Amino acid sequence: MLKYKEGNLVIDLHVLLESVPKTDLEEFFESVSCNDRVIDHVTSQILDKWTSSGYSAGVCVTATNETHNALDKAWREVAKRSGEVAKREIERLETALKRRNEQYFSLLNELANKNREERL
């Protein structure tokens, strides 16, 4: 797990993760899975099969009715839920646009009222 290499203490992360108790590891993964960089890398693998650096968790070569690893499972779940996800995102964007339009028209009305008052 620990090596001394060229004057530096090096930790093998893979060995370290395998030695951590499951409960502690689960807490660690919960925290890491919310990290923007981790999300970016996982998203790239789900959408493009590779991270931006060219890494991949690997996938099953042939399609089967069962998923064999986490990336296969992610692809399957995204495919099954893509309509739901798209609908939810479109609704979120429509709500944000509606709020922005309401703010815009409120400011326009406020400006028009100020101009009207100044002319009187």
Secondary structure, 3 states (H helix, E strand, C coil): CEEEECCEEEECHHHHHHHCCHHHHHHHHHHHCCCHHHHHHHHHHHHHCCCCCCCCCCCCCCCCCCCCCHHHHHHHHHHHHHHHHHHHHHHHHHHHHHHHHHHHHHHHHHHHHHHHHHHC
